[in-house]
Amino acid sequence: MKRAEHIENLDKTEFDVLILGGGINGAVAAAALAGKGVKVALIDKDDFASGCSSNSSNLAWGGIKYLESGELLLVSKLCRSRNHLMRYYPSSVKEIRFFTTIRKGFRMPAFMVYLGALFYWLIGAFRTRAPRYLTPRRIRDEEPVIATEKVAGGLEYSDCYLPDNDSRFVFRFIRAAAEQGCSTANYVEALDSHFAAGQWTTQARDCVSGKELTIRSRVLINACGPWVDHYNRQLGVETEHHHLFSKGVHLIVDRITDHDRVLAFFASDGRLFFVIPMGQKTCIGTTDTPVKNPRVEVTEEDRRFILDNVNQLLDLATPLSTEDVIAERCGVRPLAVAQVGVDENRDWLKLSRRHAIDVDEDKAYVSIFGGKLTDCINVGEEVVAQVRSLGVDVPKPRQVWYGEPLPERKGQFMEKAAALKIDGMIQTLSGEALSERIWRRYGEFAWELLDEIAADPKQALAKPVAIIEYTRCELKLMARTEMIVTLDDFMRRRSKVAQVTRMEAMDRRGLLEICEILFGAHAESRLEEYLASPAFEAAQNELRVSG
């Protein structure tokens, strides 16, 4: 995936569809359209999945919380979507147990919540393991870290999580779209768009080179996530729906429990609160704060809310403090609401993450509101249907555009990996076999890694880089195929290194080694750019000294 070639194609090709925004909605729209033979382009003013799609809880769940508000059709749809992801992405979307604790005085008895979990299992067509009811004693025996003094009971049920990070999953669709002919580039900003004579003309700028681009398309899709309303106002487009915003914050700390399960509670504000395994770390959250602007940051109040709740709910030898926080995740959830008659002061926790797609037929313009990772396949299919209704030919309407390579192909890969004995070349921090990890992350591209390792008699390419568990051949592959423009693209989105590693543990030489593989002659400038970013100013002096 050569970014320069995509930039050139964007400027000289007339497309059926141009998509603005490379989050989960834009990524699946591009993958679906390209997979079905539509000539499509996608641009994002920042990196792919750099907004909401890199700040989620890393869960793919069927929306059990919506049972309480009676949204049974939504729960049924989300459960089917979750099951679909489990079936077609078995390496990337895995079942995990949720260990849910109900405290005394909760708004409903613990056993009633358990009955709700049984109903949830039924709605999910029994595709996961059955729920269990948990007495306080069983909770204490099976998960001693949970404080049980004020616990009435609990339950265990199943949903899904992403072993890698959410942005890595989103990039899978970007890559799939590009493989099917989509012209796509990150760091390309749409400056303005005009519709005339049945065609959209979008003026854009490559933020890397400064080059001005003119992109022509029959249909324009606004998949800008929380910025959908902003761009619609800029173009004078009126829609039925609009967004309200909820800020969500997670804190990442060292691993709290050895069990690979999600600990689920109801926080002090009444919403679900999770303690989620993230490799050798734990992700805690989330907050749910109404905000007016999609530009958000973590506040001391956010940190205090999360730490106060986790310290109250868990029986830790030493309470967690801000000094224990390794990294923070902060983003907004764009909540789709109808334009007419919406009460923005109603019960915030009852607003769901359902998506909505509005179409201006006269202008061949599509806006995607709301949504969540679990429902992404449906979003892709619905976008194809809307584009087709606007008169765009869909050459391969029945083509399946999603899913991992066939199990037989994985079996062949594992046989070759075993013959090369690559699982003994590096010890991953999670204990997962290297062959499983690279298959999940790179799919068919993983074959290139095996070929490079086989051709390297000293096995230098299979050695880890710096203190991270990525091998040299992985970074070389990512440099060739994943449009990594800045070091942050790699550290936070193509991987989760920056979210699970304390920056003071990485010296300048280690970071420079990563940059040399990813950026070649531009290694020094990319490293300086990274160290000068606001998030790493505090670590910069120490890194310079250690270098």
C-alpha positions as CSV (number, residue, x, y, z in Angstrom):
1,M,0.0,0.0,0.0
2,K,2.1,2.9,-1.3
3,R,0.7,6.1,0.0
4,A,2.2,8.2,-2.8
5,E,0.5,6.1,-5.4
6,H,-2.8,6.5,-3.7
7,I,-2.4,10.3,-3.5
8,E,-1.7,10.4,-7.3
9,N,-4.8,8.2,-8.0
10,L,-7.0,10.5,-5.9
11,D,-6.1,13.5,-8.0
12,K,-6.5,11.9,-11.4
13,T,-9.4,9.4,-11.1
14,E,-13.1,10.0,-11.3
15,F,-14.7,7.9,-8.6
16,D,-18.2,6.5,-8.1
17,V,-17.9,7.3,-4.3
18,L,-15.7,9.4,-2.1
19,I,-15.8,8.7,1.6
20,L,-14.7,11.3,4.1
21,G,-13.4,9.7,7.4
22,G,-11.4,6.6,8.1
23,G,-13.0,5.5,11.4
24,I,-15.0,2.3,11.6
25,N,-18.0,3.6,9.6
26,G,-15.8,4.9,6.8
27,A,-13.6,1.9,6.8
28,V,-16.4,-0.7,6.4
29,A,-18.2,1.5,3.8
30,A,-15.0,1.5,1.7
31,A,-14.4,-2.2,2.2
32,A,-18.0,-3.1,1.3
33,L,-18.1,-0.9,-1.8
34,A,-14.7,-1.8,-3.1
35,G,-15.4,-5.5,-2.4
36,K,-18.5,-5.3,-4.5
37,G,-16.7,-3.7,-7.4
38,V,-17.5,0.0,-6.9
39,K,-14.8,2.6,-7.7
40,V,-14.3,4.2,-4.3
41,A,-11.9,6.5,-2.6
42,L,-11.4,7.3,1.1
43,I,-9.5,10.1,2.9
44,D,-9.0,11.1,6.5
45,K,-7.6,14.4,7.7
46,D,-5.7,12.5,10.4
47,D,-4.6,8.9,10.7
48,F,-7.0,6.1,10.1
49,A,-9.0,5.3,13.3
50,S,-7.4,8.2,15.1
51,G,-10.6,9.4,16.8
52,C,-13.4,7.4,18.4
53,S,-12.3,4.2,16.8
54,S,-9.0,4.1,18.8
55,N,-10.6,5.0,22.2
56,S,-13.3,2.3,22.7
57,S,-13.4,-0.4,25.3
58,N,-12.1,-2.9,22.7
59,L,-15.3,-4.9,23.1
60,A,-17.7,-6.3,20.6
61,W,-20.8,-6.9,22.6
62,G,-24.5,-7.5,21.9
63,G,-25.7,-4.6,24.0
64,I,-26.9,-6.3,27.1
65,K,-27.5,-3.0,28.9
66,Y,-30.2,-2.1,26.3
67,L,-32.4,-4.9,27.7
68,E,-33.2,-2.6,30.7
69,S,-34.6,0.1,28.4
70,G,-36.6,-2.5,26.4
71,E,-34.8,-2.1,23.1
72,L,-35.1,-5.7,22.3
73,L,-34.8,-5.3,18.5
74,L,-31.6,-3.4,18.9
75,V,-30.2,-6.1,21.2
76,S,-31.2,-8.8,18.8
77,K,-29.5,-7.0,15.9
78,L,-26.4,-6.4,17.9
79,C,-26.2,-10.0,19.0
80,R,-26.5,-11.2,15.4
81,S,-23.8,-8.7,14.5
82,R,-21.5,-10.0,17.3
83,N,-22.1,-13.6,16.3
84,H,-21.3,-12.6,12.7
85,L,-18.0,-11.1,13.7
86,M,-17.1,-14.2,15.8
87,R,-17.8,-16.4,12.8
88,Y,-15.9,-14.4,10.2
89,Y,-13.1,-13.0,12.4
90,P,-12.3,-15.9,14.7
91,S,-8.7,-14.7,15.3
92,S,-9.6,-11.1,16.0
93,V,-13.0,-11.2,17.8
94,K,-12.9,-13.7,20.6
95,E,-15.4,-14.8,23.2
96,I,-14.6,-13.7,26.8
97,R,-16.4,-14.1,30.1
98,F,-17.8,-11.1,31.9
99,F,-17.8,-11.5,35.7
100,T,-20.6,-9.1,36.8
101,T,-21.1,-8.1,40.4
102,I,-24.3,-6.6,41.7
103,R,-24.1,-4.6,44.9
104,K,-26.7,-4.4,47.7
105,G,-29.3,-1.7,47.1
106,F,-29.0,-1.9,43.3
107,R,-32.1,-1.0,41.3
108,M,-33.0,-4.6,40.8
109,P,-32.2,-7.9,42.6
110,A,-29.1,-9.8,41.4
111,F,-31.1,-12.9,40.5
112,M,-33.3,-10.8,38.2
113,V,-30.2,-9.5,36.4
114,Y,-29.1,-13.1,36.0
115,L,-32.5,-13.9,34.4
116,G,-31.8,-11.0,32.1
117,A,-28.5,-12.6,31.1
118,L,-30.3,-15.9,30.4
119,F,-32.6,-14.0,28.1
120,Y,-29.7,-12.2,26.5
121,W,-28.1,-15.7,25.8
122,L,-31.4,-16.8,24.2
123,I,-31.5,-13.7,22.0
124,G,-27.9,-14.4,21.0
125,A,-29.0,-17.8,19.7
126,F,-26.9,-19.7,22.3
127,R,-23.7,-18.9,20.3
128,T,-21.7,-18.3,23.5
129,R,-21.2,-20.2,26.8
130,A,-24.2,-20.2,29.1
131,P,-24.5,-17.7,31.9
132,R,-23.9,-18.6,35.6
133,Y,-25.4,-17.2,38.8
134,L,-22.8,-16.2,41.3
135,T,-23.2,-16.0,45.1
136,P,-21.0,-13.6,47.0
137,R,-19.0,-16.5,48.3
138,R,-18.4,-17.9,44.8
139,I,-17.4,-14.4,43.6
140,R,-14.9,-14.2,46.5
141,D,-13.5,-17.7,45.8
142,E,-13.2,-17.3,42.0
143,E,-12.1,-13.7,41.9
144,P,-10.6,-12.6,45.3
145,V,-9.7,-9.2,44.0
146,I,-13.4,-8.2,44.1
147,A,-14.6,-6.5,47.3
148,T,-17.7,-8.5,48.3
149,E,-18.7,-6.9,51.6
150,K,-21.5,-5.0,50.0
151,V,-22.3,-7.5,47.2
152,A,-25.7,-9.1,46.8
153,G,-24.7,-11.6,44.1
154,G,-23.6,-11.6,40.5
155,L,-23.5,-13.5,37.3
156,E,-21.1,-14.6,34.6
157,Y,-22.0,-14.4,30.9
158,S,-20.1,-14.1,27.6
159,D,-19.5,-11.4,25.0
160,C,-16.5,-10.7,22.8
161,Y,-13.3,-8.6,22.9
162,L,-10.5,-7.7,20.5
163,P,-7.1,-9.3,21.5
164,D,-5.5,-6.5,19.5
165,N,-6.7,-2.9,19.8
166,D,-9.8,-1.4,18.1
167,S,-7.8,0.8,15.7
168,R,-5.9,-2.3,14.5
169,F,-9.3,-3.9,13.7
170,V,-10.5,-0.8,11.8
171,F,-7.3,-0.8,9.8
172,R,-8.1,-4.4,8.6
173,F,-11.0,-2.9,6.7
174,I,-8.9,-0.1,5.2
175,R,-6.4,-2.7,4.0
176,A,-9.1,-4.9,2.6
177,A,-10.6,-1.9,0.7
178,A,-7.2,-1.0,-0.7
179,E,-6.6,-4.6,-1.8
180,Q,-9.9,-4.4,-3.8
181,G,-8.9,-1.2,-5.6
182,C,-9.9,1.6,-3.2
183,S,-7.7,4.7,-3.4
184,T,-7.2,5.8,0.1
185,A,-4.8,8.0,2.1
186,N,-4.5,9.2,5.7
187,Y,-3.5,12.8,6.5
188,V,-5.5,14.2,3.5
189,E,-8.0,16.9,4.6
190,A,-11.1,17.7,2.7
191,L,-11.2,21.5,2.4
192,D,-14.5,22.0,0.6
193,S,-16.9,20.1,-1.6
194,H,-19.3,21.3,-4.4
195,F,-22.0,19.5,-6.2
196,A,-22.8,20.5,-9.8
197,A,-24.0,18.7,-12.9
198,G,-24.4,15.4,-11.1
199,Q,-20.9,15.3,-9.7
200,W,-19.1,16.2,-6.5
201,T,-15.8,18.0,-6.6
202,T,-13.9,17.9,-3.4
203,Q,-10.9,20.2,-2.9
204,A,-8.4,18.5,-0.6
205,R,-4.9,18.9,0.7
206,D,-2.2,16.3,1.5
207,C,-1.1,17.4,5.0
208,V,2.2,15.7,4.5
209,S,3.4,17.2,1.3
210,G,1.1,20.2,1.1
211,K,-0.1,19.2,-2.4
212,E,-3.5,20.4,-3.4
213,L,-5.9,17.7,-4.7
214,T,-9.1,17.7,-6.7
215,I,-11.2,14.6,-6.1
216,R,-14.3,13.9,-8.3
217,S,-17.1,11.5,-7.4
218,R,-20.7,10.8,-8.2
219,V,-21.6,10.2,-4.5
220,L,-20.1,11.8,-1.4
221,I,-20.3,10.0,1.9
222,N,-19.8,11.9,5.2
223,A,-18.3,9.3,7.7
224,C,-16.5,11.9,9.8
225,G,-17.7,10.4,13.1
226,P,-18.3,13.2,15.6
227,W,-17.5,15.8,12.9
228,V,-20.4,14.7,10.6
229,D,-22.6,17.7,11.7
230,H,-19.7,20.1,11.3
231,Y,-19.1,19.1,7.7
232,N,-22.8,19.0,6.9
233,R,-23.1,22.6,8.1
234,Q,-20.1,23.6,6.1
235,L,-21.8,22.2,2.9
236,G,-25.3,23.5,3.8
237,V,-26.7,19.9,4.0
238,E,-29.7,19.4,6.2
239,T,-30.3,16.0,7.8
240,E,-32.9,14.2,9.9
241,H,-30.4,13.1,12.5
242,H,-27.6,14.8,14.4
243,H,-25.2,14.0,17.1
244,L,-25.0,14.4,20.8
245,F,-21.6,13.6,22.4
246,S,-20.6,11.5,25.4
247,K,-17.0,11.6,26.6
248,G,-15.6,8.2,27.5
249,V,-12.3,7.8,29.3
250,H,-10.3,4.7,30.2
251,L,-7.2,4.4,32.3
252,I,-4.6,1.6,31.7
253,V,-2.6,0.2,34.6
254,D,-0.6,-2.9,35.4
255,R,-2.5,-6.2,35.3
256,I,-4.9,-6.4,38.3
257,T,-5.9,-10.0,38.0
258,D,-4.4,-13.1,36.4
259,H,-7.8,-14.3,35.0
260,D,-8.6,-13.5,31.4
261,R,-12.1,-12.2,32.0
262,V,-13.8,-8.8,32.1
263,L,-14.8,-7.7,35.6
264,A,-18.1,-5.8,35.1
265,F,-19.8,-3.6,37.7
266,F,-22.3,-0.8,37.9
267,A,-20.4,2.4,38.7
268,S,-21.6,5.2,41.0
269,D,-23.4,6.9,38.0
270,G,-25.4,3.8,37.2
271,R,-23.6,2.8,34.0
272,L,-21.6,-0.4,33.3
273,F,-18.0,-0.1,34.5
274,F,-15.3,-2.5,33.2
275,V,-12.0,-3.9,34.3
276,I,-10.7,-5.3,31.0
277,P,-7.6,-7.4,30.4
278,M,-5.2,-5.9,27.8
279,G,-2.3,-8.3,27.5
280,Q,-0.2,-7.8,30.6
281,K,-2.1,-4.6,31.5
282,T,-5.6,-3.7,32.6
283,C,-7.9,-1.2,31.0
284,I,-10.4,0.5,33.4
285,G,-13.5,2.5,32.6
286,T,-15.5,4.1,31.3
287,T,-16.9,7.5,32.0
288,D,-20.0,8.8,30.3
289,T,-20.0,12.6,30.4
290,P,-22.3,14.8,28.2
291,V,-20.1,17.3,26.3
292,K,-20.9,19.8,23.6
293,N,-17.7,19.6,21.6
294,P,-16.1,16.5,20.1
295,R,-12.6,17.8,21.1
296,V,-12.1,16.3,24.6
297,E,-9.3,15.6,27.0
298,V,-8.9,13.7,30.3
299,T,-9.6,15.8,33.3
300,E,-8.7,15.3,36.9
301,E,-12.4,14.7,37.6
302,D,-12.4,11.8,35.0
303,R,-9.4,10.2,36.6
304,R,-10.9,10.6,40.1
305,F,-14.2,9.0,39.0
306,I,-12.4,5.9,37.6
307,L,-10.0,5.5,40.4
308,D,-12.6,6.1,43.1
309,N,-14.9,3.5,41.5
310,V,-12.2,0.8,41.0
311,N,-10.8,1.2,44.5
312,Q,-14.3,0.9,45.9
313,L,-15.2,-2.1,43.8
314,L,-12.0,-4.0,44.2
315,D,-10.1,-5.3,47.2
316,L,-6.6,-4.2,46.3
317,A,-3.6,-4.5,48.6
318,T,-2.7,-0.9,47.7
319,P,-5.4,1.4,46.2
320,L,-4.7,2.6,42.7
321,S,-3.5,6.2,42.3
322,T,-2.6,8.5,39.3
323,E,1.0,7.3,39.6
324,D,-0.2,3.8,38.6
325,V,-1.6,5.0,35.3
326,I,0.4,4.0,32.3
327,A,-1.7,5.5,29.6
328,E,-5.1,7.1,29.0
329,R,-7.8,6.6,26.3
330,C,-10.2,9.5,25.7
331,G,-12.8,10.0,23.0
332,V,-16.4,10.9,22.4
333,R,-19.2,8.6,21.5
334,P,-21.3,10.2,18.8
335,L,-24.9,9.4,19.7
336,A,-27.4,9.6,16.8
337,V,-30.7,11.4,17.7
338,A,-33.6,12.6,15.6
339,Q,-33.4,16.3,14.8
340,V,-37.1,17.0,15.7
341,G,-38.3,16.9,19.3
342,V,-35.1,15.6,20.9
343,D,-34.8,16.3,24.6
344,E,-31.1,16.7,25.1
345,N,-31.7,16.7,28.9
346,R,-33.3,13.3,29.1
347,D,-31.8,10.4,30.9
348,W,-28.3,10.3,29.4
349,L,-27.6,6.7,30.1
350,K,-30.7,5.6,28.0
351,L,-29.3,6.9,24.8
352,S,-28.2,3.9,22.7
353,R,-25.4,3.5,20.1
354,R,-27.7,2.7,17.2
355,H,-26.6,4.1,13.9
356,A,-28.5,6.1,11.3
357,I,-27.9,6.8,7.6
358,D,-29.4,9.9,6.1
359,V,-29.5,10.4,2.3
360,D,-29.9,13.5,0.3
361,E,-31.0,12.0,-3.0
362,D,-30.9,15.3,-4.9
363,K,-27.3,15.8,-4.1
364,A,-26.2,12.1,-3.9
365,Y,-25.0,12.7,-0.4
366,V,-24.9,10.2,2.5
367,S,-24.3,10.9,6.2
368,I,-23.6,8.2,8.7
369,F,-24.5,8.9,12.3
370,G,-23.7,7.0,15.5
371,G,-22.9,3.3,15.4
372,K,-20.5,1.0,17.2
373,L,-17.8,-1.5,16.2
374,T,-20.1,-4.5,16.8
375,D,-22.6,-3.4,14.1
376,C,-19.9,-2.5,11.5
377,I,-20.8,-5.2,9.0
378,N,-24.4,-4.0,8.9
379,V,-23.2,-0.4,8.3
380,G,-21.2,-1.6,5.3
381,E,-24.1,-3.4,3.7
382,E,-26.5,-0.6,4.3
383,V,-24.1,1.9,2.7
384,V,-23.9,-0.3,-0.4
385,A,-27.7,-0.4,-0.6
386,Q,-27.9,3.4,-0.3
387,V,-25.2,4.0,-2.9
388,R,-27.0,1.6,-5.3
389,S,-30.3,3.5,-4.8
390,L,-28.5,6.6,-5.9
391,G,-27.9,5.1,-9.3
392,V,-24.3,3.8,-8.9
393,D,-23.7,0.4,-10.5
394,V,-22.7,-2.3,-8.0
395,P,-21.0,-4.9,-10.3
396,K,-20.8,-7.7,-7.6
397,P,-23.8,-7.2,-5.4
398,R,-23.6,-10.7,-3.8
399,Q,-19.8,-10.6,-3.1
400,V,-18.9,-11.3,0.5
401,W,-16.4,-8.5,1.3
402,Y,-15.5,-9.3,5.0
403,G,-13.9,-12.0,6.9
404,E,-10.5,-13.6,7.6
405,P,-8.8,-16.0,5.0
406,L,-10.3,-19.5,5.0
407,P,-9.4,-21.9,7.9
408,E,-7.6,-24.1,5.3
409,R,-5.3,-21.2,4.5
410,K,-4.6,-20.6,8.1
411,G,-3.8,-24.3,8.5
412,Q,-1.3,-24.2,5.7
413,F,0.3,-21.1,7.3
414,M,0.6,-22.8,10.7
415,E,2.3,-25.8,9.1
416,K,4.9,-23.7,7.5
417,A,5.4,-21.6,10.7
418,A,5.9,-24.9,12.6
419,A,8.5,-26.1,10.1
420,L,10.4,-22.8,10.6
421,K,10.0,-23.1,14.4
422,I,9.2,-19.4,14.6
423,D,7.3,-19.8,17.9
424,G,10.6,-20.5,19.7
425,M,12.2,-17.3,18.3
426,I,10.5,-14.8,20.5
427,Q,8.6,-14.9,23.8
428,T,5.5,-12.7,23.5
429,L,4.5,-10.9,26.7
430,S,1.0,-12.3,26.5
431,G,2.3,-15.9,26.2
432,E,0.5,-16.2,22.8
433,A,2.4,-18.1,20.1
434,L,4.1,-15.7,17.6
435,S,2.5,-17.6,14.7
436,E,-1.0,-17.0,16.0
437,R,-0.2,-13.3,16.6
438,I,1.2,-12.5,13.2
439,W,-1.6,-14.5,11.5
440,R,-4.2,-12.4,13.3
441,R,-2.5,-9.1,12.7
442,Y,-1.5,-9.5,9.0
443,G,-3.6,-12.3,7.4
444,E,-2.3,-13.1,4.0
445,F,0.6,-10.7,4.4
446,A,1.9,-13.0,7.2
447,W,3.1,-15.3,4.4
448,E,5.6,-12.6,3.5
449,L,7.0,-12.7,7.0
450,L,7.6,-16.5,6.8
451,D,9.3,-16.1,3.5
452,E,11.7,-13.4,4.9
453,I,12.4,-15.5,8.0
454,A,13.1,-18.6,5.9
455,A,15.5,-16.6,3.7
456,D,17.4,-15.2,6.7
457,P,19.9,-17.8,7.9
458,K,20.9,-15.8,11.0
459,Q,17.2,-15.2,11.9
460,A,17.9,-11.6,12.6
461,L,14.5,-10.6,11.2
462,A,12.7,-12.7,13.8
463,K,14.4,-10.8,16.7
464,P,12.4,-8.3,18.7
465,V,13.0,-4.6,18.2
466,A,14.1,-2.5,21.2
467,I,12.1,-3.6,24.2
468,I,8.9,-4.1,22.3
469,E,7.8,-7.6,21.2
470,Y,7.5,-6.7,17.5
471,T,10.0,-8.4,15.3
472,R,12.1,-6.6,12.7
473,C,10.3,-8.3,9.8
474,E,7.0,-7.2,11.2
475,L,8.1,-3.6,11.3
476,K,9.5,-3.8,7.8
477,L,6.2,-5.2,6.6
478,M,4.2,-2.5,8.3
479,A,6.5,0.2,6.8
480,R,5.7,-1.2,3.3
481,T,2.0,-1.9,3.7
482,E,0.3,0.2,6.4
483,M,0.8,3.9,5.6
484,I,2.6,4.7,8.8
485,V,3.3,8.5,8.5
486,T,4.2,9.3,12.1
487,L,5.7,7.3,14.9
488,D,2.4,7.8,16.8
489,D,0.6,5.9,14.0
490,F,2.6,2.9,14.9
491,M,2.9,3.3,18.7
492,R,-0.8,4.0,19.4
493,R,-2.9,2.7,16.4
494,R,-1.2,0.0,14.3
495,S,0.0,-1.4,17.6
496,K,-0.8,-0.6,21.3
497,V,2.8,-0.2,22.4
498,A,2.3,3.4,23.7
499,Q,-0.8,2.2,25.7
500,V,0.9,-0.7,27.5
501,T,4.5,0.5,27.9
502,R,5.8,3.2,30.3
503,M,7.7,5.6,28.1
504,E,10.5,6.0,30.7
505,A,11.2,2.3,30.0
506,M,12.1,3.1,26.4
507,D,15.4,4.9,25.8
508,R,16.1,7.1,22.8
509,R,18.2,4.4,21.0
510,G,15.2,2.0,21.1
511,L,12.8,4.5,19.7
512,L,15.3,5.5,17.0
513,E,15.7,1.8,16.0
514,I,12.0,1.6,15.5
515,C,12.1,4.8,13.4
516,E,15.0,3.6,11.3
517,I,13.0,0.6,10.2
518,L,9.7,2.5,9.6
519,F,11.0,5.7,8.1
520,G,14.6,5.1,6.8
521,A,16.3,8.4,6.1
522,H,13.6,10.4,7.9
523,A,14.1,8.4,11.2
524,E,15.6,11.3,13.2
525,S,13.0,13.9,12.2
526,R,10.1,11.5,12.9
527,L,11.5,10.7,16.3
528,E,12.0,14.4,17.2
529,E,8.4,15.1,16.0
530,Y,7.1,12.3,18.3
531,L,9.1,13.4,21.3
532,A,7.9,17.0,20.9
533,S,4.3,16.0,20.9
534,P,2.3,17.2,24.0
535,A,1.6,13.7,25.2
536,F,5.3,13.0,25.6
537,E,6.8,16.3,26.7
538,A,7.3,15.0,30.2
539,A,9.3,12.0,29.0
540,Q,11.3,13.9,26.4
541,N,14.1,15.1,28.7
542,E,14.7,11.7,30.2
543,L,14.8,10.1,26.8
544,R,17.3,12.6,25.6
545,V,19.5,12.0,28.6
546,S,19.4,8.2,28.2
547,G,20.3,8.6,24.5
